[in-house]
Amino acid sequence: MQDRLKPFFDSNGVAIIGATNKPNKLSYGIVKNLTLYGFKGGIYPVNPKVDEILGYRCYPDILSVPDPVDLAVIVLPAGVILPVIQDCEKRGIKAITVISGGFKELGPQGEALEQRILQFVKDHDMRMVGPNCVGTMSLHTGLNTTFISGVPDTGGIGFLSQSGAVLGGVVDYVKGKGIGFSHFLSLGNEADVTETDMIEYLGDDPHTQVITAYIEQIQDGKKFISIAKKVTQKKPIVLLKAGRTSAGARAVSSHTGSLAGSHAAYQAAFAQSGVVEVQAVNDLFDVSQALALQPLPKGKNVAILTNSGGPAALLSDSLANNGFTMADLQPETMQALREVLNPSAQVANPVDMLGGAEPHEYERAMQLLVDDPNVDVVIPILVPQALVNPVEVAEKIATISESTDKTVIAVFMGDSLVLEPRKLLHRRKVPMVVFPESVGTILGAMKVYANWLAKPTDETATFKDVDPGVVRTSIDQALHLGSMGEALTRPLLQAYGIPLIPAHIAHSEDDAGHLADAIGYPVVMKINSPDILHKSDLGGIQLGLNDKAAVIEAYREMIVNIKQKMPDARLEGVLIEAMAPRGQEVIIGMKRDPGFGTMMMFGLGGIFVELFKDVSFRVAPMTRSDAYDMIHTTRAGMLLTGYRGQKPADLDAVVDTILRLSQLAVDFDKIEEIEINPLLVLEKGCLALDGRVILRQSAGLYGGIDEKNLIRE
């Protein structure tokens, strides 16, 4: 991987095919950028109509370019690019960047051309960035194949973007702010080199401390999770995902499907791979800068040092919203603060030194705060005053920060007055923001990454006491139906070891009465129909039937009422079930995601699941810690652990059920959606009270399982 992508960032020579001597053209900007930032390799413009560009000899074609050359940047009309790439391959060039547009972003014809190019690239073991991109730059080698004006400072943030416009805007935004970058990468259509490829490359790059990304779509979700899991053990990935809403998603039949919006799979993948997700571009770089410059917080106790009360109040709210608390300063600390600060200063946290606080007061007070064992994080705030030099304050803050391993983030409010302090602080490894509300977001993101690093690693959970043969037969028999109601779903769940409430099918009122006698009263009656998935909506559930007469009467009424409400529904009798004991109701489900595959859901169950939307998702296959995490991120999880004096429910039984359903879904990709709603969780054990399956019509007959390795009980 490293060797094949290396020429995009550390090339021996670059050919710019389609270069021009016209300053208003993109290719001219690329040649110019290659000359400006210290790139030491060969620069070879290619254009048969021009003799030289910016003092560099122009070559008529790529075959005429001398050694050394290992990267070609192409800026030509889309229709002529394939033969040019073929010539690059003849020349021995295996790395190409296609700046030009005119491909799949324009429709089917452009997509077909892009696919022909991609096929040639793959057939000849080449790598291609783009097409329809801005190019790439390495701040450490000076290799800049973009046409963007200017570059940011050199540092440890590697930024990749699927949008060239976002990348260009970011470069302009961060210039002059002292935020240091190792790479800027524009990926465009990602026909070949993807965001995951670049993340893997930057994961091994010694100059990159933090990987930062703006993405719109991940092409191979499973590969992304696998690579990101490895990379985040070494360095953080901070990611901004566009298109987080599920607007335009197709209608679905299950609760799981309706709640699995377009962003749910991404959030699950990020949680399982240690990726830190942010919600805005400014957060992307505030968080990345803090991760690049500062140690992770060792705890959640924060001390604020300020010359103004208002910003401290805003900061306190931001901290609380992100899981941090105001530190209780030791009495000795507060006494020492009284001795070094204005007598009118407030020495309890937040420490308000008042508007006229001098640089030496910042230095002494901050030293006392970092020395306090109750403090994990120190946030100095400066609102610039006429008589106080902000640069001197920044100098003192940086000096103290360099002497401690506690997390320090500075807040200097303003614009022109804080330009120089910002550069000084960033140069001395103290991240600075201008708005106090940003700090909570930054610390929250740092805490997410710290928790990920502290999380124990475990293996994917698998069970051997399962019978895939039963599932295969059941799916085969129900394929023509398109879906499987509770009666048909029960054998699937039972085959994978999921505990069920006792139940039997009755095809007449007499059958219903006899079965109820056998099960024992009270019983529950449910309509059995392949056309009715939400039974309660049509009056298809009757609870607490206490004798045979009540059962027979309920049967008659249910059949008549449902025929009136849904005349075309196929009615296949009823299910008679034992009345469940008291417990907590949750939902466990699965839905196929086009990018990430098998996506599991957990949340508050029963009829209120879509009303409260208290759900979380993870991508299967899963580990036990994945299952515990998805439970604990919901309010349903809080209820299971014994909320407000209630007895805790059997969390381990829920985890087992999640993992067993996950394994069932992974083994059989013929299942499009499956859910248990509700799963009744007891003090000991759990019971599936209802279930349903939506079948796919396009997968292989038996799904993804390898029949040669079927494990039978």
C-alpha positions in Angstrom: 0.0 0.0 0.0 2.7 2.5 1.0 4.8 2.0 -2.1 1.9 2.1 -4.5 0.6 5.4 -3.2 3.9 7.0 -2.3 4.4 8.8 -5.7 1.3 10.9 -5.0 3.1 12.5 -2.0 6.9 11.8 -2.5 7.6 11.6 -6.2 10.9 11.5 -8.1 9.3 13.3 -11.0 5.9 14.6 -12.1 4.5 14.9 -15.6 1.7 17.5 -16.1 -0.1 16.3 -19.2 -2.2 19.0 -20.7 0.0 21.8 -19.2 -0.3 25.3 -20.6 1.5 28.6 -20.5 -1.8 30.5 -20.0 -1.9 31.8 -16.4 -5.7 31.6 -16.2 -5.7 27.8 -16.8 -5.8 25.2 -14.0 -2.8 23.2 -15.5 -0.7 26.4 -15.3 -1.5 26.7 -11.6 -0.4 23.1 -11.1 3.0 23.6 -12.7 3.4 26.8 -10.7 2.6 25.1 -7.4 5.1 22.4 -8.1 7.8 25.1 -8.3 6.9 27.0 -5.1 7.1 24.8 -2.0 10.4 23.0 -2.1 9.6 20.0 -4.3 12.9 18.5 -5.3 11.8 16.0 -8.0 11.6 16.5 -11.8 8.9 18.7 -13.3 7.8 17.8 -16.8 5.1 19.8 -18.6 3.6 17.9 -21.5 2.1 19.8 -24.4 3.1 19.4 -28.1 2.2 23.0 -28.9 4.3 24.7 -26.2 8.1 24.8 -25.9 8.4 25.7 -22.2 6.3 26.7 -19.1 7.8 28.7 -16.2 11.2 27.9 -17.5 10.6 24.1 -17.7 11.0 22.4 -21.1 7.7 21.1 -22.5 7.5 17.6 -24.0 5.2 16.6 -26.9 3.9 13.5 -25.2 4.4 11.3 -22.1 6.5 8.8 -24.0 9.1 11.6 -24.6 9.5 12.5 -20.9 12.9 11.6 -19.5 13.6 9.8 -16.1 13.0 10.2 -13.3 9.2 10.3 -13.5 6.7 8.2 -11.5 3.6 10.4 -11.3 1.4 11.8 -14.1 -1.2 14.6 -13.5 -3.7 14.7 -16.4 -5.7 17.9 -17.2 -7.3 17.0 -20.6 -10.9 16.6 -21.9 -12.4 13.4 -20.6 -12.7 11.8 -24.1 -9.0 11.7 -24.7 -7.8 10.6 -21.3 -7.9 6.8 -21.7 -5.3 6.6 -24.5 -3.1 9.0 -22.5 -3.3 6.7 -19.5 -2.4 3.8 -21.8 0.7 5.7 -22.8 1.6 6.4 -19.1 1.5 2.6 -18.6 3.8 2.1 -21.6 6.2 4.7 -20.1 6.2 2.8 -16.8 4.2 5.3 -14.8 1.9 3.5 -12.3 0.5 6.5 -10.4 -1.9 9.0 -12.1 -4.0 11.9 -10.9 -6.9 12.8 -13.2 -7.9 16.4 -12.5 -10.5 16.6 -15.3 -14.2 16.2 -14.9 -16.7 14.8 -17.3 -17.2 11.4 -15.9 -19.9 9.7 -13.7 -20.8 13.0 -12.1 -22.4 13.9 -15.5 -24.5 10.7 -16.0 -24.5 7.3 -17.6 -22.2 8.1 -20.6 -19.6 9.7 -18.3 -19.9 6.8 -15.9 -19.3 4.3 -18.7 -16.1 6.2 -19.8 -14.9 6.2 -16.1 -15.4 2.5 -15.9 -13.4 1.8 -19.0 -10.5 3.9 -17.5 -10.8 2.1 -14.2 -10.7 -1.3 -15.8 -7.5 -0.4 -17.6 -6.0 1.0 -14.4 -6.8 -2.2 -12.4 -5.7 -4.6 -15.2 -2.3 -2.9 -15.3 -1.7 -2.6 -11.5 -1.9 1.2 -11.6 -3.3 3.6 -9.0 -5.5 6.6 -9.9 -6.6 9.6 -7.8 -9.8 11.1 -9.2 -11.1 11.8 -11.7 -12.8 15.1 -11.1 -10.5 16.2 -8.3 -8.3 19.1 -7.2 -5.1 17.0 -6.7 -2.9 16.3 -3.7 -0.2 18.1 -1.7 2.4 17.0 0.8 3.5 19.8 3.0 6.6 17.9 4.1 8.0 17.1 0.6 6.6 20.2 -1.1 4.8 18.0 -3.8 1.7 20.0 -4.7 -0.3 18.9 -7.7 -3.3 21.1 -6.9 -4.2 24.4 -8.5 -5.1 25.9 -5.2 -3.5 29.3 -4.3 -1.3 29.1 -1.2 -0.7 26.4 1.4 -1.3 26.2 5.2 1.5 25.7 7.7 3.3 22.4 8.0 2.3 20.1 10.8 0.7 16.9 11.8 -2.9 16.9 10.4 -3.5 14.9 7.2 -6.7 16.2 5.6 -8.6 14.3 2.9 -11.8 15.4 1.1 -14.2 13.9 -1.4 -15.1 17.5 -2.4 -12.5 19.6 -4.1 -14.4 22.8 -3.3 -14.4 22.0 0.4 -10.6 21.3 0.3 -9.9 24.6 -1.5 -12.1 26.5 1.0 -10.4 24.8 3.9 -6.9 25.7 2.6 -7.9 29.3 2.4 -9.6 29.2 5.8 -6.6 27.7 7.8 -3.9 29.8 6.1 -2.2 32.0 8.6 -3.8 30.5 11.7 -0.9 28.3 12.7 -2.8 25.1 12.1 -0.2 22.6 10.7 -0.9 20.0 8.1 1.1 17.1 6.6 -1.2 16.4 3.6 -4.1 17.8 1.7 -5.8 15.2 -0.5 -8.7 15.7 -3.0 -10.3 12.4 -4.0 -13.0 13.4 -6.5 -15.0 10.5 -7.9 -12.8 7.9 -6.1 -12.9 5.6 -9.1 -9.8 3.8 -7.8 -8.1 5.3 -4.7 -10.7 5.7 -2.0 -10.9 7.5 1.4 -10.1 4.2 3.0 -7.0 3.7 1.0 -5.8 7.2 2.0 -6.6 6.6 5.6 -4.5 3.5 5.5 -1.7 5.4 3.9 -1.8 8.2 6.4 -2.0 5.7 9.2 1.5 4.6 8.4 2.8 8.1 7.5 5.3 9.3 10.2 4.5 13.0 9.6 0.8 12.6 10.2 -0.5 12.6 13.8 -4.2 13.1 13.1 -6.2 12.1 10.1 -9.0 14.5 9.3 -11.6 13.8 6.6 -14.7 15.3 4.9 -16.7 12.5 3.2 -20.0 12.2 1.4 -20.0 8.4 0.9 -17.9 5.4 1.9 -17.9 2.9 -0.9 -16.8 -0.3 1.0 -18.1 -0.1 4.5 -16.6 -3.4 5.8 -13.1 -2.4 4.5 -13.5 1.0 6.1 -14.3 -0.5 9.5 -11.4 -3.0 9.2 -8.8 -0.4 8.3 -10.1 2.3 10.6 -10.0 -0.1 13.6 -6.3 -0.6 13.0 -5.4 3.0 12.3 -7.2 4.4 15.3 -5.1 2.3 17.6 -2.2 4.4 16.4 -3.6 7.8 15.7 -7.1 9.5 15.8 -9.4 9.8 12.8 -11.7 12.9 12.9 -14.4 12.8 10.3 -17.2 15.1 9.1 -19.9 13.2 7.2 -22.2 15.1 4.8 -25.7 13.9 4.1 -26.7 12.8 7.7 -30.4 12.9 7.2 -32.5 10.1 5.7 -34.6 12.3 3.5 -35.7 10.4 0.4 -35.2 6.9 2.0 -37.5 4.3 0.7 -40.5 3.2 2.7 -39.9 0.0 4.8 -42.0 -2.5 6.5 -40.3 -3.0 9.9 -39.6 -0.7 12.8 -35.9 -1.5 12.3 -36.0 -0.5 8.6 -37.9 2.8 9.3 -35.5 3.8 12.0 -32.3 2.9 10.1 -31.8 6.3 8.3 -29.0 7.0 5.9 -26.6 8.0 8.7 -27.3 5.3 11.2 -24.9 2.8 9.6 -22.1 5.5 9.5 -22.6 6.3 13.1 -22.5 2.6 14.0 -19.3 2.1 11.9 -17.6 5.1 13.5 -18.4 3.9 17.0 -17.1 0.4 16.2 -13.8 1.6 14.6 -12.9 4.5 17.0 -13.6 7.3 14.5 -14.4 10.6 16.1 -17.3 12.2 14.2 -17.9 16.0 14.3 -20.9 18.0 13.1 -19.3 21.1 11.5 -16.2 22.2 9.5 -14.9 24.4 12.3 -15.2 21.5 14.8 -13.3 19.3 12.3 -10.2 21.5 12.7 -10.6 22.6 16.3 -10.8 18.9 17.3 -8.0 17.8 15.0 -5.7 20.6 16.2 -6.3 19.7 19.9 -5.6 16.0 19.2 -2.5 16.9 17.3 -1.1 19.2 20.0 -2.3 18.1 23.4 -2.4 15.0 25.6 -5.8 13.4 26.0 -7.7 14.3 29.1 -7.1 11.9 32.0 -10.4 12.7 33.6 -13.5 14.9 33.4 -12.7 17.7 35.9 -12.0 21.1 34.3 -10.7 24.3 35.8 -11.4 27.6 34.1 -9.2 30.6 34.4 -10.7 33.8 33.0 -10.7 37.6 33.0 -14.4 37.8 32.3 -17.4 36.0 33.8 -19.6 35.7 30.7 -17.3 33.5 28.6 -16.7 31.3 31.6 -20.5 30.8 32.0 -20.8 29.8 28.3 -17.9 27.5 28.7 -19.4 25.8 31.8 -22.6 25.0 29.9 -20.6 23.6 27.0 -18.6 21.4 29.4 -21.8 20.0 31.0 -23.3 19.2 27.6 -20.3 17.1 26.7 -19.8 15.1 29.9 -17.3 17.2 31.8 -17.6 18.8 35.2 -16.2 21.8 37.0 -13.3 20.7 39.2 -13.6 21.2 43.0 -10.4 23.1 43.8 -8.5 22.1 46.9 -8.7 24.6 49.8 -4.9 25.0 49.5 -5.2 26.0 45.9 -7.9 28.6 46.6 -5.9 30.1 49.4 -2.8 30.4 47.2 -4.9 32.0 44.5 -6.1 34.6 47.0 -2.5 35.5 47.7 -1.5 36.1 44.1 -4.6 37.6 42.6 -6.6 40.8 43.0 -8.4 40.8 46.4 -11.7 41.1 44.5 -11.0 38.1 42.3 -13.1 34.9 42.6 -10.9 32.0 43.5 -13.5 29.2 43.4 -13.8 27.5 40.0 -14.2 29.3 37.6 -11.3 31.5 38.7 -12.3 35.0 37.6 -9.2 37.3 37.9 -11.3 40.3 36.6 -10.8 42.4 33.5 -7.4 43.9 34.4 -5.6 40.6 35.0 -1.9 40.8 34.0 0.2 38.2 32.2 2.0 37.3 35.4 -1.3 36.6 37.1 -2.3 34.2 34.4 1.1 32.5 34.9 0.8 32.1 38.6 -2.8 31.2 38.7 -2.5 28.7 35.9 0.5 27.0 37.7 -1.6 26.6 40.8 -4.4 25.0 38.8 -2.2 22.5 37.0 -0.7 21.6 40.3 -4.1 20.8 41.9 -4.7 17.0 41.8 -8.4 17.6 41.5 -7.9 19.2 38.0 -7.6 17.2 34.8 -8.0 20.0 32.3 -7.2 23.7 32.4 -9.0 26.3 30.1 -7.5 29.8 30.3 -9.7 32.5 28.8 -8.7 35.9 27.7 -11.0 38.7 26.5 -8.4 41.2 25.2 -8.3 44.5 27.2 -6.7 47.8 26.2 -3.9 47.6 28.9 -3.0 43.9 28.6 -0.8 42.5 25.9 -2.5 39.3 24.5 0.8 38.0 23.1 2.4 38.2 26.6 -0.6 36.3 28.1 -0.2 33.7 25.4 3.5 33.4 26.2 2.7 32.7 29.9 0.0 30.1 29.0 2.3 28.3 26.7 5.1 28.1 29.2 2.9 26.5 31.9 1.3 24.2 29.3 4.8 22.9 28.3 5.5 22.0 31.9 2.4 19.7 32.5 0.9 16.6 31.0 -2.6 17.9 31.7 -4.8 19.0 28.8 -4.7 22.8 28.1 -7.0 24.6 25.6 -6.9 28.3 25.4 -9.8 30.6 24.5 -8.9 34.1 23.2 -12.0 35.9 22.1 -11.8 38.3 19.2 -10.3 38.6 15.8 -7.5 41.0 14.9 -6.2 41.2 18.5 -5.8 37.4 18.7 -4.0 36.7 15.4 -0.5 36.8 16.8 -1.4 35.0 20.1 -3.0 32.2 18.1 0.2 31.7 16.0 2.3 31.7 19.2 0.1 29.3 21.0 -0.2 26.9 18.1 3.5 27.0 17.5 4.0 26.1 21.2 1.4 23.2 21.0 -1.5 24.9 22.7 -4.7 24.8 20.7 -6.6 28.1 20.7 -10.3 28.8 19.9 -12.2 32.1 19.8 -15.5 31.0 21.2 -15.8 29.3 24.6 -18.7 27.0 23.5 -16.2 25.2 21.2 -14.2 23.8 24.1 -16.9 21.4 25.3 -17.1 19.9 21.8 -13.3 19.6 21.6 -13.0 17.9 25.0 -16.0 15.6 24.2 -14.3 14.4 21.1 -11.0 13.9 22.9 -12.9 11.9 25.5 -14.5 9.7 22.8 -11.0 8.9 21.5 -9.6 8.3 24.9 -12.4 5.9 25.7 -11.7 4.1 22.5 -8.1 3.6 23.3 -9.0 2.3 26.8 -11.5 -0.2 25.4 -10.4 -3.8 25.6 -10.2 -5.6 22.3 -12.3 -8.8 21.8 -13.1 -11.2 19.0 -16.3 -11.5 17.0 -18.8 -13.5 18.9 -19.9 -16.9 17.4 -22.2 -19.6 18.6 -21.9 -23.3 17.7 -25.3 -24.4 19.1 -27.2 -23.3 16.0 -29.0 -25.2 13.2 -28.7 -23.3 9.9 -30.5 -26.2 8.1 -33.8 -25.3 9.8 -33.4 -21.7 8.7 -32.5 -22.6 5.2 -35.6 -24.8 4.8 -37.9 -22.1 6.4 -36.6 -19.4 4.1 -36.9 -21.6 1.0 -40.5 -22.4 1.9 -41.4 -18.8 2.5 -39.6 -17.2 -0.4 -42.7 -16.7 -2.5 -44.3 -14.7 0.4 -41.7 -12.0 0.6 -42.1 -11.8 4.3 -42.4 -14.1 7.4 -44.8 -13.3 10.2 -44.4 -14.4 13.8 -45.4 -18.0 13.2 -42.8 -18.5 10.4 -40.1 -16.5 12.2 -40.2 -18.5 15.4 -38.4 -21.6 13.9 -35.6 -19.3 12.7 -35.1 -17.8 16.1 -35.3 -21.2 17.9 -32.7 -22.6 15.5 -30.3 -20.0 16.6 -30.9 -20.5 20.3 -33.1 -17.4 21.0 -35.6 -18.2 23.8 -39.3 -17.9 22.8 -42.6 -17.6 24.7 -44.5 -20.9 24.4 -47.0 -20.6 21.4 -49.0 -22.7 19.0 -51.0 -22.1 15.8 -54.8 -22.5 16.0 -56.8 -22.7 12.7 -60.3 -22.6 14.2 -62.0 -21.4 17.4 -62.1 -25.0 18.7 -58.4 -25.4 18.1 -57.8 -22.1 19.9 -59.8 -23.2 23.0 -58.0 -26.6 23.2 -54.6 -25.0 22.8 -55.4 -22.4 25.5 -56.4 -25.2 27.9 -53.1 -27.0 27.2 -51.0 -23.9 27.6 -52.7 -22.7 30.8 -54.5 -19.4 31.4 -54.2 -16.5 31.0 -53.2 -16.6 27.3 -52.6 -14.1 24.5 -54.2 -14.4 21.0 -52.5 -13.0 17.9 -53.7 -13.0 14.3 -51.5 -15.1 12.0 -51.3 -13.6 8.5 -48.4 -13.1 6.0 -50.0 -9.8 5.1 -50.2 -8.3 8.5 -46.9 -7.3 10.1 -48.1 -4.6 12.6 -50.8 -6.7 14.3 -51.8 -4.2 17.0 -52.7 -1.6 14.4 -55.6 -3.8 13.2 -56.7 -5.2 16.6 -54.8 -8.4 15.9 -53.7 -8.9 19.5 -55.8 -9.8 22.5 -54.2 -10.0 26.0 -55.2 -11.7 29.2 -57.8 -14.2 28.0 -58.7 -16.1 31.2 -60.9 -19.0 30.1 -61.9 -21.1 27.1 -65.1 -19.1 26.4 -63.1 -15.9 26.3 -60.7 -17.4 23.9 -63.5 -18.6 21.5 -65.2 -15.3 21.6 -61.9 -13.4 21.0 -61.2 -15.7 18.0 -64.6 -14.9 16.4 -64.3 -11.2 16.9 -60.7 -10.9 15.7 -61.4 -12.8 12.5 -64.5 -10.8 11.7 -63.0 -7.4 12.5 -59.8 -7.9 10.6 -61.7 -9.2 7.5 -63.7 -5.9 7.6 -60.6 -3.7 8.0 -58.4 -5.6 5.5 -60.5 -7.8 3.3 -57.7 -9.0 1.1 -55.4 -10.2 3.9 -54.7 -13.9 4.0 -55.8 -15.1 7.5 -54.2 -18.3 8.6 -55.7 -18.7 12.1 -54.2 -17.3 15.2 -51.3 -17.9 17.6 -52.1 -18.9 21.1 -49.3 -17.9 23.5 -48.7 -18.0 27.2 -49.2 -14.7 29.0 -45.7 -13.3 29.6 -44.5 -12.3 33.0 -43.6 -8.7 33.9 -40.4 -7.4 32.6 -38.7 -4.8 30.4 -39.6 -4.6 26.7 -36.9 -3.9 24.2 -36.5 -4.3 20.4 -33.7 -6.1 18.6 -33.6 -5.9 14.8 -31.5 -6.0 11.7 -31.6 -4.3 8.3 -29.3 -4.5 5.3 -27.4 -1.3 4.5 -26.1 -1.0 0.9 -22.7 0.2 2.1 -22.1 -1.5 5.4 -24.1 -4.7 5.1 -25.7 -6.3 8.2 -26.8 -3.5 10.6 -28.1 -4.4 14.0 -30.5 -2.3 16.1 -31.3 -2.2 19.8 -33.8 0.1 21.6 -36.9 0.6 23.6 -39.4 -1.9 22.5 -43.2 -2.4 22.2 -45.5 0.0 20.4 -43.5 3.1 21.3 -40.3 2.3 19.5 -40.9 4.7 16.6 -42.4 7.4 18.8 -39.4 7.7 21.1 -36.7 6.5 18.6 -34.5 5.4 21.5 -32.4 3.1 19.4 -28.7 2.5 18.6 -27.1 0.6 15.7 -24.0 -1.5 15.1 -22.6 -3.3 12.1 -22.3 -7.1 12.2 -20.4 -9.2 12.7 -20.2 -7.9 16.3 -18.1 -8.4 19.4 -19.6 -8.7 22.9 -18.3 -5.2 23.7 -20.1 -3.9 20.6 -23.4 -5.3 21.9 -22.9 -3.9 25.4 -22.0 -0.5 23.9 -25.1 -0.3 21.8 -27.2 -1.1 24.9 -25.6 1.4 27.1 -26.0 4.3 24.6 -29.8 4.1 25.0 -32.3 5.0 27.7 -33.6 1.4 27.4 -30.2 0.3 28.5 -30.5 2.5 31.6 -33.8 0.9 32.5 -32.3 -2.6 32.2 -29.5 -1.7 34.6 -31.9 -0.9 37.4 -33.0 2.7 37.0 -34.2 4.5 40.1 -34.3 1.5 42.4 -35.7 -1.1 40.0 -34.2 -4.5 40.0 -31.6 -4.9 37.2 -32.6 -7.1 34.3 -30.5 -9.8 32.7 -28.2 -7.7 30.5 -26.1 -10.7 29.5 -29.2 -12.5 28.1 -29.9 -9.5 26.0 -26.3 -9.4 24.7 -26.5 -13.1 23.8 -29.8 -12.5 21.9 -28.3 -9.6 20.0 -25.3 -11.6 19.0 -27.3 -14.7 18.1 -29.6 -12.6 15.9 -26.5 -10.9 14.4 -25.0 -14.3 13.5 -28.3 -15.4 12.0 -28.4 -12.3 9.8 -24.8 -12.7 8.7 -25.3 -16.3 7.9 -28.3 -15.7 5.7 -28.2 -12.6 3.4 -31.6 -13.7 2.0 -33.0 -11.9 5.1 -33.4 -8.3 4.3 -34.9 -7.2 7.7 -35.6 -9.1 10.9 -36.7 -8.0 14.3 -37.8 -9.2 17.7 -40.3 -6.7 19.1 -40.7 -7.0 21.9 -38.0 -9.0 23.6 -39.1 -9.3 27.2 -36.1 -9.0 29.5 -36.5 -10.6 32.9 -34.4 -10.6 36.1 -33.0 -13.9 34.8 -33.2 -14.6 31.0 -35.3 -13.1 28.3 -38.2 -14.2 25.9 -38.9 -13.2 22.3 -42.6 -12.3 22.3 -43.0 -11.4 18.6 -40.9 -11.4 15.5 -41.0 -10.8 11.8 -38.7 -11.2 8.7 -38.6 -9.4 5.4 -37.0 -11.5 2.7 -34.7 -10.3 -0.1 -35.5 -11.3 -3.7 -32.1 -11.0 -5.2 -29.6 -12.8 -3.0 -28.5 -16.4 -3.4 -31.0 -19.0 -2.2 -29.4 -19.7 1.1 -27.7 -16.3 1.7 -24.1 -15.8 2.7 -23.5 -19.0 4.7 -21.0 -21.6 3.4 -23.0 -24.8 3.2 -19.9 -26.9 3.5 -19.3 -25.4 7.0 -22.8 -25.6 8.4 -22.6 -26.1 12.2 -25.3 -28.3 13.6 -26.3 -28.7 17.2 
